[in-house]
């Protein structure tokens, strides 16, 4: 599993599902070929958008170890990383831009692709209403990077149209997400369900339905074990073996596994 709580999904509806994901409570979903193509399409689009921004004189860059590094959009480029609460939450922004016609101030850059029906929703409603997860993503990124604006670009996969929106930093909104992040990481049991009905739309297609609604045994690994505990700096420890445990060790677990964490 991923070793951290992803900031990009922090504004998802269900805190409990985020907590389950952080604790590797269910087996990871295998991506089918079509889903992999969808992800690849998004990555390829980022390269196209960045090259177009550069062509019209907009500076595209990232900050690594305090230094500005120009970006080309190449698939091999290392992303900037944002570290959240106790090192257990991380975010990877698409980049930063400077020199927009509307403002000389630096902006966060986030790029997405969408099918036509969803694209029209972005155009009609704006990012905040069309996709709350994306809106939360740019808010917590701006908060952690000290930026006041974000440039959000959506590409229509059907027509090649683009939607551009400059989003203002909302301090209260971002701080609520920071609080949620801390709560998920520090909670010693799963947060409340969003519905008691397993057929509720958000529960029906959730990866954690069996553990959450059917009392299924969680996956056996250190993050579901009663002997594990969270340390600072994205580290975990085992009280049974009396040592810090690497991510690889956490994934494998050991024969002394005991169901814990309120699971």
N, C-alpha and C positions, 0 to 999 in steps of 0.2 A: 504493500500500500504506500500511498504518498505519506511522507514523514511529517507533514505539517498541515495545519488548517489553511485552506486557500482563501485569501482575502477576496478573490474575484467572485466567489459564490456566497459571501457572507450575508448578503441581503436576501437570500432564499427564504421562502415562507416559513420553513420548519427548522427551528433550532435543534430539535431532537434528531432530525436526519443529519444535520451538520455534526452533532456530537457523535452519533454512530459512525459517521465517516472518519472522524478524527481518531476514534478508538478501534477502527477496523473490525467493527462488529459483524459485518457481513462480507462474504467473498466479493472481491472486485468484479465489476461487470466486464465481460469480454467484449471488446469492440468488434462489430462485424465489418466486413470489407467496405460496405457503403458508408458507415459512420466514419471510418478512417479516411475515406475520400472527402467527406464533408470537412473534416479537420484540415486535411491537406489543402483543400480549396481556400480555406480561410488564411492559411499561411502564405499561399501563393499570392493572394489578393493584397496582403500586407506589403509584399515586395513591390507590387505594381503601384500601390498608393504612395508609398514613400518615394519612389522614383519620380512620380508625377509632382509631388510636393516640391522635391528638389528642383525639378525643371522650371517651376514658376518662382524660384528664388526663396522658398521657405526652408529654413534651417531645420533639419531633423537630427536629433542627437539623444544620447543617454548619458547618465552620470555613473561612472564606475570609480569607486575609491576616491570620490570627491573631484574627479577630473571629467570634463565633458569629452565625449567620444562621438564623432559623427557616425550616423547610421546610413546603411544602404538598403536595408530590408532583406538582405541575404538570409536564407534559411539557416545558415551556419552561425549567424551572429549570436553572441551571448547576450541574454536579456539583463537589464537592470533588475536588481532584487530589492524589495522592501521587506524589512524585518518587523514583525509585529510583537504581540505580547509574549514576553519571556522567550522569544525566539521560536515559539511554536506556531506562529502564523506568518505566512509569507505571501507576497504579491509580486507579480512580474509584469509591469506596465509595458505597453507596446513601444513607448518612446516619449520624447518631448519635442515640441516644435517652438520655433521663435521666428518672428517676422511676418505674422499674418497681416493682411491689409487692415483689419479692424483694430489690431493692438500689437504693440511691440513687445508686450510682456510674454514671458515663457508660458506655454500651455502644456498640460498633459496631453498625450496623443493616445487615443484608443480607436481601434479599427475592427469592424465586424462585417459579416456577410449575412444576408437574409433572403428568404424566398419572397416573391412579390407581395403576397398578402400581408406578411409581417413588415415588409419595407413600407408599404402604404400606411401601416399603423404608426411607424416612426414618423413619417412625414406629417400625418394628421394630428398626432397626439404629442409628439416629442418624446425624448428618451425616458423621462421620469415616469410617464404614464404607460408607455409602450413596453418597457422592460425594466422592472424595478431592480432586478439583479445587476444589470449593466449600470444603472444609475448609482446603485450602492457601490459598485466597483470603482467608478471614477471618483466618487466622493471620498472614500477612504484612502485612495491613492493620492488625491490632491492634499488631503489632510496630512498624510505622512511625509509627503514631499515638499510641503510648504508652498503649494501652488494655488492660485486664485481662480484659474480657469482651465477647462479641458476642451480640446477639440475632439469631437466624437464623429466618426465617419462610418456610415453604413453603405455597403454595396448591394445593389439588387442583383441577385444571381440570375434572374430571368432576363433583365433588360440592360444590365450594365449601368443603370442610373446610380447616382450617388446622393446620399443625404448627409449634409454637414450641419452640425449643431455645436455652438459654443455653450458649455455648461458652466454656470457659476458655482463656486465652492459654497457649500452650506455647512457651516460649522456645527450646528446642532445635530443635523442629520448624520454627519460623519462621526461625531462623538458618541452618538447612540450606537453606531456600528462598532466602534472601538470597545464600548461597554459590552456589547453582545459577544464580541470576539473573546474578551477576557472571561466572560461568564461561561462560555462553552469550554474553554481550555481548563478552567479551574473547577468546574462542576464535577463532583465525585459520584454523580448518578445521572441518568438521562433526563433532560428537560421534559416538560409536559408535552403530550401529544397535541397535534393541531386538530385531531378528530378521533373519536372512539370507533368510527366506522371504517373498517379496512377497505371498503369500496369507495370511500371518498376520493374524488379525482386525484388529489395530491398524494394520497396514500396508496392508491391502486397501482400506480406505476413507479413507486419508490423502491429502491434497491433493498431497503431495510424492512419491508412489510412483514416478513416472517418473524424476525426478531422482535419487532415492535408490537404487532397485533396477534401473532400466533404463539408467543412465548417460546419460540425456537431457541435452541442453544446458540449463542454467538460463536463466531469463528474462534478457534483456540489459538491465541497468540498472546504475547505479553501485554498488549494494550487492553485486553479483556480479562486479564488475570488479576486476582485480588492482591498479588504480591508486588505489583508494579506501582510506581509513583512518578509524578512529573517533577523534573528539575528545571532550573533556568537554562537558557542558551540551547533550546530545542533538544534537551537531554532527558533520558528516562533512567530510573534505577529499579533494581529488584531487591526487595527486602529479604526474600528467601535465600538468594545467593550472596547478598550483601555487596553488590557491585553495580556500577553503571552498565547499562546494556545498549549495545549498538543497534541501529535500525535493523540490520540483518538478523541479529539475535532476537529482536522483538518479533520479527516476522515468523521465525521458526518456533519460538517458544520452547518449553521444556516439559518433561513428564510430570513435573510438580504443579502444573497449571491448575488453578482453582478459580472457578467462575466468580467474578467480582464486579466492582463499579456499578452496582445496582442492576446488573444485567440478568 
